[in-house]
Amino acid sequence: MRRKLKWLIPLLILLVLAGGFLIYTGNYYHADGAAMAALDPNPTVTVSRTDYGWHFDGPGEEAALIFYPGAKVEAAAYAPFLRLLAERGMDACLVEMPFRLAFLGMNRADRVMAEHGYDRWYIGGHSLGGAVAAICAANRGDRLSGLVLCAAYPTRPLDEHLRVISLYGSEDGVISADRLLESYTYVPKYYNEYEIPGGNHAQFGNYGPQKGDGEASVSAAEQQRIAADKILLWSELP
């Protein structure tokens, strides 16, 4: 009996932990109707389903952004934002993550870069996805032209020559102001930051209100347009 208990108790603990994890990750933010519609191709942007997620192929041919979604957010929620970038010259690769947690697929950028032949690669993400993208960038600075942080911040030192842009909404109620300030010790000299007036945390994607977030005074479409403007202008800087 004791021998059975020795392996039965750890097994039960493992099953409880696994069940708790599945319950936690199964409760996630879903892409809304506008996001799903943005996955349809239009005359300007071809949207292709890939083994890593989605590829938004617009008129640009030289540069692309690899994008990591926020935690517990359906990846498709970022389709309107990324299609907007692709329409205006920066193609985008939207990466799906295991259980919608970017740290479980941190190295998926390698798969994306192996699949496409762009001259300039940028990596970025939203919230936890941005923090994980920053870790990825810290390990691949020589292969990347820049890092795009949407309501996110780095948690370790970045290559001094890496170009970084940080975007967040003035009404963001999720991001930690203290940790954002602490992250300044990790950023390189080519660091740009912009606060989007009236924007909040969730509206970089299209998945509805997020718990703990502030109320935005601009639409998600407007917040994403401003963010795209800043990213494209920043990417063209010498």
Biotite code that builds the C-alpha atoms (Angstrom):
import biotite.structure as struc

atoms = struc.array([
    struc.Atom([0.000, 0.000, 0.000], chain_id="A", res_id=1, res_name="MET", atom_name="CA", element="C"),
    struc.Atom([2.804, 2.409, 0.906], chain_id="A", res_id=2, res_name="ARG", atom_name="CA", element="C"),
    struc.Atom([4.549, 1.731, -2.414], chain_id="A", res_id=3, res_name="ARG", atom_name="CA", element="C"),
    struc.Atom([1.364, 2.615, -4.279], chain_id="A", res_id=4, res_name="LYS", atom_name="CA", element="C"),
    struc.Atom([0.997, 5.853, -2.305], chain_id="A", res_id=5, res_name="LEU", atom_name="CA", element="C"),
    struc.Atom([4.570, 6.860, -3.170], chain_id="A", res_id=6, res_name="LYS", atom_name="CA", element="C"),
    struc.Atom([3.725, 7.167, -6.852], chain_id="A", res_id=7, res_name="TRP", atom_name="CA", element="C"),
    struc.Atom([-0.018, 7.831, -6.540], chain_id="A", res_id=8, res_name="LEU", atom_name="CA", element="C"),
    struc.Atom([0.314, 11.064, -4.548], chain_id="A", res_id=9, res_name="ILE", atom_name="CA", element="C"),
    struc.Atom([2.792, 12.717, -6.981], chain_id="A", res_id=10, res_name="PRO", atom_name="CA", element="C"),
    struc.Atom([0.591, 11.613, -9.873], chain_id="A", res_id=11, res_name="LEU", atom_name="CA", element="C"),
    struc.Atom([-2.471, 13.196, -8.283], chain_id="A", res_id=12, res_name="LEU", atom_name="CA", element="C"),
    struc.Atom([-0.543, 16.419, -7.643], chain_id="A", res_id=13, res_name="ILE", atom_name="CA", element="C"),
    struc.Atom([0.606, 16.449, -11.266], chain_id="A", res_id=14, res_name="LEU", atom_name="CA", element="C"),
    struc.Atom([-2.950, 15.908, -12.509], chain_id="A", res_id=15, res_name="LEU", atom_name="CA", element="C"),
    struc.Atom([-4.262, 18.741, -10.325], chain_id="A", res_id=16, res_name="VAL", atom_name="CA", element="C"),
    struc.Atom([-1.543, 21.108, -11.548], chain_id="A", res_id=17, res_name="LEU", atom_name="CA", element="C"),
    struc.Atom([-2.145, 20.144, -15.172], chain_id="A", res_id=18, res_name="ALA", atom_name="CA", element="C"),
    struc.Atom([-5.882, 20.623, -14.740], chain_id="A", res_id=19, res_name="GLY", atom_name="CA", element="C"),
    struc.Atom([-5.360, 24.019, -13.138], chain_id="A", res_id=20, res_name="GLY", atom_name="CA", element="C"),
    struc.Atom([-3.066, 25.080, -15.984], chain_id="A", res_id=21, res_name="PHE", atom_name="CA", element="C"),
    struc.Atom([-5.591, 24.025, -18.614], chain_id="A", res_id=22, res_name="LEU", atom_name="CA", element="C"),
    struc.Atom([-8.387, 25.868, -16.820], chain_id="A", res_id=23, res_name="ILE", atom_name="CA", element="C"),
    struc.Atom([-6.209, 28.989, -16.516], chain_id="A", res_id=24, res_name="TYR", atom_name="CA", element="C"),
    struc.Atom([-5.097, 29.039, -20.153], chain_id="A", res_id=25, res_name="THR", atom_name="CA", element="C"),
    struc.Atom([-8.518, 27.991, -21.433], chain_id="A", res_id=26, res_name="GLY", atom_name="CA", element="C"),
    struc.Atom([-10.011, 31.232, -20.122], chain_id="A", res_id=27, res_name="ASN", atom_name="CA", element="C"),
    struc.Atom([-8.604, 33.704, -22.634], chain_id="A", res_id=28, res_name="TYR", atom_name="CA", element="C"),
    struc.Atom([-9.476, 36.833, -24.612], chain_id="A", res_id=29, res_name="TYR", atom_name="CA", element="C"),
    struc.Atom([-11.040, 36.089, -27.990], chain_id="A", res_id=30, res_name="HIS", atom_name="CA", element="C"),
    struc.Atom([-10.543, 38.015, -31.221], chain_id="A", res_id=31, res_name="ALA", atom_name="CA", element="C"),
    struc.Atom([-13.587, 40.094, -32.100], chain_id="A", res_id=32, res_name="ASP", atom_name="CA", element="C"),
    struc.Atom([-15.411, 40.278, -35.423], chain_id="A", res_id=33, res_name="GLY", atom_name="CA", element="C"),
    struc.Atom([-13.255, 43.099, -36.775], chain_id="A", res_id=34, res_name="ALA", atom_name="CA", element="C"),
    struc.Atom([-10.141, 41.015, -36.086], chain_id="A", res_id=35, res_name="ALA", atom_name="CA", element="C"),
    struc.Atom([-11.499, 37.975, -37.868], chain_id="A", res_id=36, res_name="MET", atom_name="CA", element="C"),
    struc.Atom([-12.504, 40.109, -40.843], chain_id="A", res_id=37, res_name="ALA", atom_name="CA", element="C"),
    struc.Atom([-8.947, 41.488, -41.038], chain_id="A", res_id=38, res_name="ALA", atom_name="CA", element="C"),
    struc.Atom([-7.703, 37.968, -41.778], chain_id="A", res_id=39, res_name="LEU", atom_name="CA", element="C"),
    struc.Atom([-9.431, 38.121, -45.148], chain_id="A", res_id=40, res_name="ASP", atom_name="CA", element="C"),
    struc.Atom([-7.157, 39.268, -47.985], chain_id="A", res_id=41, res_name="PRO", atom_name="CA", element="C"),
    struc.Atom([-7.838, 42.531, -49.786], chain_id="A", res_id=42, res_name="ASN", atom_name="CA", element="C"),
    struc.Atom([-6.398, 44.089, -52.977], chain_id="A", res_id=43, res_name="PRO", atom_name="CA", element="C"),
    struc.Atom([-3.458, 45.534, -51.008], chain_id="A", res_id=44, res_name="THR", atom_name="CA", element="C"),
    struc.Atom([-2.570, 42.797, -48.505], chain_id="A", res_id=45, res_name="VAL", atom_name="CA", element="C"),
    struc.Atom([-2.426, 39.029, -48.951], chain_id="A", res_id=46, res_name="THR", atom_name="CA", element="C"),
    struc.Atom([-3.072, 37.190, -45.683], chain_id="A", res_id=47, res_name="VAL", atom_name="CA", element="C"),
    struc.Atom([-1.698, 33.650, -45.627], chain_id="A", res_id=48, res_name="SER", atom_name="CA", element="C"),
    struc.Atom([-2.131, 30.964, -42.984], chain_id="A", res_id=49, res_name="ARG", atom_name="CA", element="C"),
    struc.Atom([1.276, 29.524, -42.101], chain_id="A", res_id=50, res_name="THR", atom_name="CA", element="C"),
    struc.Atom([2.659, 26.911, -39.751], chain_id="A", res_id=51, res_name="ASP", atom_name="CA", element="C"),
    struc.Atom([3.630, 29.690, -37.304], chain_id="A", res_id=52, res_name="TYR", atom_name="CA", element="C"),
    struc.Atom([0.447, 31.769, -37.588], chain_id="A", res_id=53, res_name="GLY", atom_name="CA", element="C"),
    struc.Atom([-0.332, 34.360, -40.287], chain_id="A", res_id=54, res_name="TRP", atom_name="CA", element="C"),
    struc.Atom([1.712, 36.292, -42.834], chain_id="A", res_id=55, res_name="HIS", atom_name="CA", element="C"),
    struc.Atom([0.497, 39.757, -43.885], chain_id="A", res_id=56, res_name="PHE", atom_name="CA", element="C"),
    struc.Atom([2.110, 40.484, -47.243], chain_id="A", res_id=57, res_name="ASP", atom_name="CA", element="C"),
    struc.Atom([1.601, 44.046, -48.476], chain_id="A", res_id=58, res_name="GLY", atom_name="CA", element="C"),
    struc.Atom([3.300, 46.215, -51.094], chain_id="A", res_id=59, res_name="PRO", atom_name="CA", element="C"),
    struc.Atom([6.582, 46.406, -49.152], chain_id="A", res_id=60, res_name="GLY", atom_name="CA", element="C"),
    struc.Atom([9.308, 43.882, -49.952], chain_id="A", res_id=61, res_name="GLU", atom_name="CA", element="C"),
    struc.Atom([12.240, 44.731, -47.701], chain_id="A", res_id=62, res_name="GLU", atom_name="CA", element="C"),
    struc.Atom([11.052, 44.803, -44.074], chain_id="A", res_id=63, res_name="ALA", atom_name="CA", element="C"),
    struc.Atom([8.822, 42.691, -41.831], chain_id="A", res_id=64, res_name="ALA", atom_name="CA", element="C"),
    struc.Atom([7.759, 42.691, -38.193], chain_id="A", res_id=65, res_name="LEU", atom_name="CA", element="C"),
    struc.Atom([7.563, 39.442, -36.220], chain_id="A", res_id=66, res_name="ILE", atom_name="CA", element="C"),
    struc.Atom([4.808, 39.967, -33.648], chain_id="A", res_id=67, res_name="PHE", atom_name="CA", element="C"),
    struc.Atom([4.252, 38.060, -30.374], chain_id="A", res_id=68, res_name="TYR", atom_name="CA", element="C"),
    struc.Atom([0.705, 38.314, -28.879], chain_id="A", res_id=69, res_name="PRO", atom_name="CA", element="C"),
    struc.Atom([-0.112, 39.225, -25.296], chain_id="A", res_id=70, res_name="GLY", atom_name="CA", element="C"),
    struc.Atom([-0.732, 36.592, -22.653], chain_id="A", res_id=71, res_name="ALA", atom_name="CA", element="C"),
    struc.Atom([-4.012, 34.690, -22.926], chain_id="A", res_id=72, res_name="LYS", atom_name="CA", element="C"),
    struc.Atom([-5.016, 36.641, -26.028], chain_id="A", res_id=73, res_name="VAL", atom_name="CA", element="C"),
    struc.Atom([-6.061, 34.901, -29.232], chain_id="A", res_id=74, res_name="GLU", atom_name="CA", element="C"),
    struc.Atom([-3.390, 35.743, -31.788], chain_id="A", res_id=75, res_name="ALA", atom_name="CA", element="C"),
    struc.Atom([-5.918, 36.720, -34.449], chain_id="A", res_id=76, res_name="ALA", atom_name="CA", element="C"),
    struc.Atom([-6.903, 39.708, -32.288], chain_id="A", res_id=77, res_name="ALA", atom_name="CA", element="C"),
    struc.Atom([-3.881, 41.588, -33.662], chain_id="A", res_id=78, res_name="TYR", atom_name="CA", element="C"),
    struc.Atom([-4.838, 41.135, -37.311], chain_id="A", res_id=79, res_name="ALA", atom_name="CA", element="C"),
    struc.Atom([-6.243, 44.669, -37.841], chain_id="A", res_id=80, res_name="PRO", atom_name="CA", element="C"),
    struc.Atom([-3.101, 46.308, -36.428], chain_id="A", res_id=81, res_name="PHE", atom_name="CA", element="C"),
    struc.Atom([-0.700, 44.152, -38.422], chain_id="A", res_id=82, res_name="LEU", atom_name="CA", element="C"),
    struc.Atom([-2.668, 44.402, -41.650], chain_id="A", res_id=83, res_name="ARG", atom_name="CA", element="C"),
    struc.Atom([-2.537, 48.178, -41.283], chain_id="A", res_id=84, res_name="LEU", atom_name="CA", element="C"),
    struc.Atom([1.266, 47.994, -41.061], chain_id="A", res_id=85, res_name="LEU", atom_name="CA", element="C"),
    struc.Atom([1.417, 45.704, -44.089], chain_id="A", res_id=86, res_name="ALA", atom_name="CA", element="C"),
    struc.Atom([-0.820, 48.013, -46.118], chain_id="A", res_id=87, res_name="GLU", atom_name="CA", element="C"),
    struc.Atom([1.648, 50.812, -45.505], chain_id="A", res_id=88, res_name="ARG", atom_name="CA", element="C"),
    struc.Atom([4.859, 48.995, -46.342], chain_id="A", res_id=89, res_name="GLY", atom_name="CA", element="C"),
    struc.Atom([5.976, 46.864, -43.381], chain_id="A", res_id=90, res_name="MET", atom_name="CA", element="C"),
    struc.Atom([4.898, 43.235, -43.770], chain_id="A", res_id=91, res_name="ASP", atom_name="CA", element="C"),
    struc.Atom([4.018, 41.353, -40.619], chain_id="A", res_id=92, res_name="ALA", atom_name="CA", element="C"),
    struc.Atom([4.269, 37.822, -39.281], chain_id="A", res_id=93, res_name="CYS", atom_name="CA", element="C"),
    struc.Atom([1.770, 37.115, -36.499], chain_id="A", res_id=94, res_name="LEU", atom_name="CA", element="C"),
    struc.Atom([2.976, 34.242, -34.336], chain_id="A", res_id=95, res_name="VAL", atom_name="CA", element="C"),
    struc.Atom([0.636, 31.865, -32.527], chain_id="A", res_id=96, res_name="GLU", atom_name="CA", element="C"),
    struc.Atom([1.943, 30.661, -29.160], chain_id="A", res_id=97, res_name="MET", atom_name="CA", element="C"),
    struc.Atom([1.426, 27.408, -27.249], chain_id="A", res_id=98, res_name="PRO", atom_name="CA", element="C"),
    struc.Atom([-1.505, 27.907, -24.857], chain_id="A", res_id=99, res_name="PHE", atom_name="CA", element="C"),
    struc.Atom([-1.439, 31.614, -25.869], chain_id="A", res_id=100, res_name="ARG", atom_name="CA", element="C"),
    struc.Atom([1.654, 32.252, -23.678], chain_id="A", res_id=101, res_name="LEU", atom_name="CA", element="C"),
    struc.Atom([4.615, 33.746, -25.522], chain_id="A", res_id=102, res_name="ALA", atom_name="CA", element="C"),
    struc.Atom([7.284, 32.444, -23.148], chain_id="A", res_id=103, res_name="PHE", atom_name="CA", element="C"),
    struc.Atom([6.356, 28.910, -24.254], chain_id="A", res_id=104, res_name="LEU", atom_name="CA", element="C"),
    struc.Atom([7.281, 29.781, -27.856], chain_id="A", res_id=105, res_name="GLY", atom_name="CA", element="C"),
    struc.Atom([10.063, 32.292, -27.362], chain_id="A", res_id=106, res_name="MET", atom_name="CA", element="C"),
    struc.Atom([12.231, 30.998, -30.206], chain_id="A", res_id=107, res_name="ASN", atom_name="CA", element="C"),
    struc.Atom([9.525, 30.858, -32.872], chain_id="A", res_id=108, res_name="ARG", atom_name="CA", element="C"),
    struc.Atom([11.054, 33.942, -34.473], chain_id="A", res_id=109, res_name="ALA", atom_name="CA", element="C"),
    struc.Atom([13.778, 31.664, -35.834], chain_id="A", res_id=110, res_name="ASP", atom_name="CA", element="C"),
    struc.Atom([11.165, 29.634, -37.715], chain_id="A", res_id=111, res_name="ARG", atom_name="CA", element="C"),
    struc.Atom([9.646, 32.808, -39.148], chain_id="A", res_id=112, res_name="VAL", atom_name="CA", element="C"),
    struc.Atom([12.991, 34.193, -40.357], chain_id="A", res_id=113, res_name="MET", atom_name="CA", element="C"),
    struc.Atom([13.862, 30.861, -41.937], chain_id="A", res_id=114, res_name="ALA", atom_name="CA", element="C"),
    struc.Atom([10.622, 30.914, -43.913], chain_id="A", res_id=115, res_name="GLU", atom_name="CA", element="C"),
    struc.Atom([10.878, 34.409, -45.421], chain_id="A", res_id=116, res_name="HIS", atom_name="CA", element="C"),
    struc.Atom([13.708, 36.350, -47.047], chain_id="A", res_id=117, res_name="GLY", atom_name="CA", element="C"),
    struc.Atom([13.372, 39.951, -45.892], chain_id="A", res_id=118, res_name="TYR", atom_name="CA", element="C"),
    struc.Atom([16.355, 42.299, -45.826], chain_id="A", res_id=119, res_name="ASP", atom_name="CA", element="C"),
    struc.Atom([15.322, 43.871, -42.515], chain_id="A", res_id=120, res_name="ARG", atom_name="CA", element="C"),
    struc.Atom([13.676, 42.087, -39.617], chain_id="A", res_id=121, res_name="TRP", atom_name="CA", element="C"),
    struc.Atom([11.971, 43.707, -36.668], chain_id="A", res_id=122, res_name="TYR", atom_name="CA", element="C"),
    struc.Atom([10.548, 41.857, -33.690], chain_id="A", res_id=123, res_name="ILE", atom_name="CA", element="C"),
    struc.Atom([7.927, 43.056, -31.260], chain_id="A", res_id=124, res_name="GLY", atom_name="CA", element="C"),
    struc.Atom([4.866, 42.216, -29.291], chain_id="A", res_id=125, res_name="GLY", atom_name="CA", element="C"),
    struc.Atom([2.152, 43.307, -26.938], chain_id="A", res_id=126, res_name="HIS", atom_name="CA", element="C"),
    struc.Atom([2.341, 43.124, -23.144], chain_id="A", res_id=127, res_name="SER", atom_name="CA", element="C"),
    struc.Atom([3.925, 39.769, -22.157], chain_id="A", res_id=128, res_name="LEU", atom_name="CA", element="C"),
    struc.Atom([4.512, 39.107, -25.853], chain_id="A", res_id=129, res_name="GLY", atom_name="CA", element="C"),
    struc.Atom([6.582, 42.286, -26.037], chain_id="A", res_id=130, res_name="GLY", atom_name="CA", element="C"),
    struc.Atom([8.616, 41.332, -22.982], chain_id="A", res_id=131, res_name="ALA", atom_name="CA", element="C"),
    struc.Atom([9.348, 37.923, -24.507], chain_id="A", res_id=132, res_name="VAL", atom_name="CA", element="C"),
    struc.Atom([10.192, 39.549, -27.852], chain_id="A", res_id=133, res_name="ALA", atom_name="CA", element="C"),
    struc.Atom([12.693, 41.716, -25.972], chain_id="A", res_id=134, res_name="ALA", atom_name="CA", element="C"),
    struc.Atom([14.379, 38.602, -24.556], chain_id="A", res_id=135, res_name="ILE", atom_name="CA", element="C"),
    struc.Atom([14.461, 37.150, -28.058], chain_id="A", res_id=136, res_name="CYS", atom_name="CA", element="C"),
    struc.Atom([15.981, 40.393, -29.356], chain_id="A", res_id=137, res_name="ALA", atom_name="CA", element="C"),
    struc.Atom([18.631, 40.369, -26.626], chain_id="A", res_id=138, res_name="ALA", atom_name="CA", element="C"),
    struc.Atom([19.824, 37.011, -27.977], chain_id="A", res_id=139, res_name="ASN", atom_name="CA", element="C"),
    struc.Atom([19.567, 37.888, -31.685], chain_id="A", res_id=140, res_name="ARG", atom_name="CA", element="C"),
    struc.Atom([20.559, 41.541, -31.883], chain_id="A", res_id=141, res_name="GLY", atom_name="CA", element="C"),
    struc.Atom([22.849, 40.940, -34.861], chain_id="A", res_id=142, res_name="ASP", atom_name="CA", element="C"),
    struc.Atom([19.939, 39.552, -36.935], chain_id="A", res_id=143, res_name="ARG", atom_name="CA", element="C"),
    struc.Atom([17.404, 42.249, -36.122], chain_id="A", res_id=144, res_name="LEU", atom_name="CA", element="C"),
    struc.Atom([16.977, 45.867, -37.179], chain_id="A", res_id=145, res_name="SER", atom_name="CA", element="C"),
    struc.Atom([14.847, 46.826, -34.210], chain_id="A", res_id=146, res_name="GLY", atom_name="CA", element="C"),
    struc.Atom([12.462, 45.990, -31.379], chain_id="A", res_id=147, res_name="LEU", atom_name="CA", element="C"),
    struc.Atom([8.841, 47.192, -31.133], chain_id="A", res_id=148, res_name="VAL", atom_name="CA", element="C"),
    struc.Atom([7.302, 47.224, -27.649], chain_id="A", res_id=149, res_name="LEU", atom_name="CA", element="C"),
    struc.Atom([3.537, 47.729, -27.361], chain_id="A", res_id=150, res_name="CYS", atom_name="CA", element="C"),
    struc.Atom([2.578, 48.253, -23.697], chain_id="A", res_id=151, res_name="ALA", atom_name="CA", element="C"),
    struc.Atom([5.664, 46.255, -22.768], chain_id="A", res_id=152, res_name="ALA", atom_name="CA", element="C"),
    struc.Atom([9.208, 46.668, -21.469], chain_id="A", res_id=153, res_name="TYR", atom_name="CA", element="C"),
    struc.Atom([12.483, 44.711, -21.491], chain_id="A", res_id=154, res_name="PRO", atom_name="CA", element="C"),
    struc.Atom([13.510, 42.671, -18.472], chain_id="A", res_id=155, res_name="THR", atom_name="CA", element="C"),
    struc.Atom([17.190, 42.303, -19.331], chain_id="A", res_id=156, res_name="ARG", atom_name="CA", element="C"),
    struc.Atom([19.874, 44.451, -21.002], chain_id="A", res_id=157, res_name="PRO", atom_name="CA", element="C"),
    struc.Atom([19.527, 44.926, -24.753], chain_id="A", res_id=158, res_name="LEU", atom_name="CA", element="C"),
    struc.Atom([22.330, 45.237, -27.277], chain_id="A", res_id=159, res_name="ASP", atom_name="CA", element="C"),
    struc.Atom([23.596, 48.823, -27.281], chain_id="A", res_id=160, res_name="GLU", atom_name="CA", element="C"),
    struc.Atom([23.208, 49.035, -31.059], chain_id="A", res_id=161, res_name="HIS", atom_name="CA", element="C"),
    struc.Atom([19.636, 47.706, -31.186], chain_id="A", res_id=162, res_name="LEU", atom_name="CA", element="C"),
    struc.Atom([17.000, 50.297, -32.079], chain_id="A", res_id=163, res_name="ARG", atom_name="CA", element="C"),
    struc.Atom([13.899, 50.229, -29.870], chain_id="A", res_id=164, res_name="VAL", atom_name="CA", element="C"),
    struc.Atom([10.513, 51.928, -29.923], chain_id="A", res_id=165, res_name="ILE", atom_name="CA", element="C"),
    struc.Atom([8.150, 51.740, -26.935], chain_id="A", res_id=166, res_name="SER", atom_name="CA", element="C"),
    struc.Atom([4.453, 52.601, -27.332], chain_id="A", res_id=167, res_name="LEU", atom_name="CA", element="C"),
    struc.Atom([1.802, 52.691, -24.624], chain_id="A", res_id=168, res_name="TYR", atom_name="CA", element="C"),
    struc.Atom([-1.539, 54.350, -23.978], chain_id="A", res_id=169, res_name="GLY", atom_name="CA", element="C"),
    struc.Atom([-2.033, 57.198, -21.520], chain_id="A", res_id=170, res_name="SER", atom_name="CA", element="C"),
    struc.Atom([-4.959, 55.285, -19.957], chain_id="A", res_id=171, res_name="GLU", atom_name="CA", element="C"),
    struc.Atom([-3.143, 51.959, -19.619], chain_id="A", res_id=172, res_name="ASP", atom_name="CA", element="C"),
    struc.Atom([-4.190, 50.444, -16.307], chain_id="A", res_id=173, res_name="GLY", atom_name="CA", element="C"),
    struc.Atom([-2.313, 47.151, -16.701], chain_id="A", res_id=174, res_name="VAL", atom_name="CA", element="C"),
    struc.Atom([1.333, 48.002, -17.319], chain_id="A", res_id=175, res_name="ILE", atom_name="CA", element="C"),
    struc.Atom([3.377, 48.639, -14.175], chain_id="A", res_id=176, res_name="SER", atom_name="CA", element="C"),
    struc.Atom([4.680, 52.226, -14.141], chain_id="A", res_id=177, res_name="ALA", atom_name="CA", element="C"),
    struc.Atom([7.394, 51.280, -11.643], chain_id="A", res_id=178, res_name="ASP", atom_name="CA", element="C"),
    struc.Atom([8.664, 48.390, -13.759], chain_id="A", res_id=179, res_name="ARG", atom_name="CA", element="C"),
    struc.Atom([8.542, 50.551, -16.860], chain_id="A", res_id=180, res_name="LEU", atom_name="CA", element="C"),
    struc.Atom([10.821, 53.060, -15.127], chain_id="A", res_id=181, res_name="LEU", atom_name="CA", element="C"),
    struc.Atom([13.127, 50.267, -13.926], chain_id="A", res_id=182, res_name="GLU", atom_name="CA", element="C"),
    struc.Atom([13.390, 48.970, -17.496], chain_id="A", res_id=183, res_name="SER", atom_name="CA", element="C"),
    struc.Atom([15.126, 52.179, -18.611], chain_id="A", res_id=184, res_name="TYR", atom_name="CA", element="C"),
    struc.Atom([18.356, 50.725, -17.236], chain_id="A", res_id=185, res_name="THR", atom_name="CA", element="C"),
    struc.Atom([18.136, 47.999, -19.907], chain_id="A", res_id=186, res_name="TYR", atom_name="CA", element="C"),
    struc.Atom([17.392, 50.075, -22.989], chain_id="A", res_id=187, res_name="VAL", atom_name="CA", element="C"),
    struc.Atom([20.074, 51.092, -25.537], chain_id="A", res_id=188, res_name="PRO", atom_name="CA", element="C"),
    struc.Atom([20.904, 54.605, -26.671], chain_id="A", res_id=189, res_name="LYS", atom_name="CA", element="C"),
    struc.Atom([18.684, 54.268, -29.772], chain_id="A", res_id=190, res_name="TYR", atom_name="CA", element="C"),
    struc.Atom([15.503, 54.218, -27.690], chain_id="A", res_id=191, res_name="TYR", atom_name="CA", element="C"),
    struc.Atom([12.272, 55.997, -28.640], chain_id="A", res_id=192, res_name="ASN", atom_name="CA", element="C"),
    struc.Atom([9.166, 56.210, -26.467], chain_id="A", res_id=193, res_name="GLU", atom_name="CA", element="C"),
    struc.Atom([5.697, 57.510, -27.249], chain_id="A", res_id=194, res_name="TYR", atom_name="CA", element="C"),
    struc.Atom([2.566, 57.730, -25.111], chain_id="A", res_id=195, res_name="GLU", atom_name="CA", element="C"),
    struc.Atom([-0.630, 57.471, -27.164], chain_id="A", res_id=196, res_name="ILE", atom_name="CA", element="C"),
    struc.Atom([-3.120, 60.048, -25.851], chain_id="A", res_id=197, res_name="PRO", atom_name="CA", element="C"),
    struc.Atom([-6.349, 58.363, -24.803], chain_id="A", res_id=198, res_name="GLY", atom_name="CA", element="C"),
    struc.Atom([-5.101, 54.861, -25.563], chain_id="A", res_id=199, res_name="GLY", atom_name="CA", element="C"),
    struc.Atom([-5.178, 51.966, -23.124], chain_id="A", res_id=200, res_name="ASN", atom_name="CA", element="C"),
    struc.Atom([-3.570, 48.549, -22.757], chain_id="A", res_id=201, res_name="HIS", atom_name="CA", element="C"),
    struc.Atom([-5.953, 46.311, -24.663], chain_id="A", res_id=202, res_name="ALA", atom_name="CA", element="C"),
    struc.Atom([-6.507, 48.344, -27.808], chain_id="A", res_id=203, res_name="GLN", atom_name="CA", element="C"),
    struc.Atom([-3.294, 47.312, -29.531], chain_id="A", res_id=204, res_name="PHE", atom_name="CA", element="C"),
    struc.Atom([-5.440, 44.282, -30.282], chain_id="A", res_id=205, res_name="GLY", atom_name="CA", element="C"),
    struc.Atom([-9.142, 43.684, -30.937], chain_id="A", res_id=206, res_name="ASN", atom_name="CA", element="C"),
    struc.Atom([-10.332, 41.480, -28.093], chain_id="A", res_id=207, res_name="TYR", atom_name="CA", element="C"),
    struc.Atom([-12.516, 43.735, -25.981], chain_id="A", res_id=208, res_name="GLY", atom_name="CA", element="C"),
    struc.Atom([-11.942, 45.223, -22.517], chain_id="A", res_id=209, res_name="PRO", atom_name="CA", element="C"),
    struc.Atom([-9.205, 43.760, -20.339], chain_id="A", res_id=210, res_name="GLN", atom_name="CA", element="C"),
    struc.Atom([-9.482, 43.314, -16.588], chain_id="A", res_id=211, res_name="LYS", atom_name="CA", element="C"),
    struc.Atom([-7.790, 46.128, -14.684], chain_id="A", res_id=212, res_name="GLY", atom_name="CA", element="C"),
    struc.Atom([-7.339, 48.314, -17.754], chain_id="A", res_id=213, res_name="ASP", atom_name="CA", element="C"),
    struc.Atom([-8.233, 51.988, -18.004], chain_id="A", res_id=214, res_name="GLY", atom_name="CA", element="C"),
    struc.Atom([-11.014, 53.273, -20.220], chain_id="A", res_id=215, res_name="GLU", atom_name="CA", element="C"),
    struc.Atom([-9.753, 54.526, -23.560], chain_id="A", res_id=216, res_name="ALA", atom_name="CA", element="C"),
    struc.Atom([-10.996, 57.813, -24.994], chain_id="A", res_id=217, res_name="SER", atom_name="CA", element="C"),
    struc.Atom([-9.993, 56.840, -28.532], chain_id="A", res_id=218, res_name="VAL", atom_name="CA", element="C"),
    struc.Atom([-11.100, 53.846, -30.587], chain_id="A", res_id=219, res_name="SER", atom_name="CA", element="C"),
    struc.Atom([-8.973, 50.754, -31.094], chain_id="A", res_id=220, res_name="ALA", atom_name="CA", element="C"),
    struc.Atom([-8.686, 51.679, -34.775], chain_id="A", res_id=221, res_name="ALA", atom_name="CA", element="C"),
    struc.Atom([-7.347, 55.134, -33.899], chain_id="A", res_id=222, res_name="GLU", atom_name="CA", element="C"),
    struc.Atom([-4.903, 53.787, -31.312], chain_id="A", res_id=223, res_name="GLN", atom_name="CA", element="C"),
    struc.Atom([-3.580, 51.277, -33.822], chain_id="A", res_id=224, res_name="GLN", atom_name="CA", element="C"),
    struc.Atom([-3.320, 53.934, -36.540], chain_id="A", res_id=225, res_name="ARG", atom_name="CA", element="C"),
    struc.Atom([-1.244, 56.164, -34.264], chain_id="A", res_id=226, res_name="ILE", atom_name="CA", element="C"),
    struc.Atom([0.949, 53.213, -33.263], chain_id="A", res_id=227, res_name="ALA", atom_name="CA", element="C"),
    struc.Atom([1.467, 52.251, -36.912], chain_id="A", res_id=228, res_name="ALA", atom_name="CA", element="C"),
    struc.Atom([2.374, 55.863, -37.793], chain_id="A", res_id=229, res_name="ASP", atom_name="CA", element="C"),
    struc.Atom([5.026, 55.936, -35.082], chain_id="A", res_id=230, res_name="LYS", atom_name="CA", element="C"),
    struc.Atom([6.463, 52.528, -35.961], chain_id="A", res_id=231, res_name="ILE", atom_name="CA", element="C"),
    struc.Atom([6.754, 53.328, -39.670], chain_id="A", res_id=232, res_name="LEU", atom_name="CA", element="C"),
    struc.Atom([8.314, 56.735, -39.021], chain_id="A", res_id=233, res_name="LEU", atom_name="CA", element="C"),
    struc.Atom([10.760, 55.198, -36.528], chain_id="A", res_id=234, res_name="TRP", atom_name="CA", element="C"),
    struc.Atom([11.727, 52.409, -38.937], chain_id="A", res_id=235, res_name="SER", atom_name="CA", element="C"),
    struc.Atom([12.722, 54.996, -41.543], chain_id="A", res_id=236, res_name="GLU", atom_name="CA", element="C"),
    struc.Atom([15.054, 56.907, -39.213], chain_id="A", res_id=237, res_name="LEU", atom_name="CA", element="C"),
    struc.Atom([18.759, 56.718, -40.151], chain_id="A", res_id=238, res_name="PRO", atom_name="CA", element="C"),
])
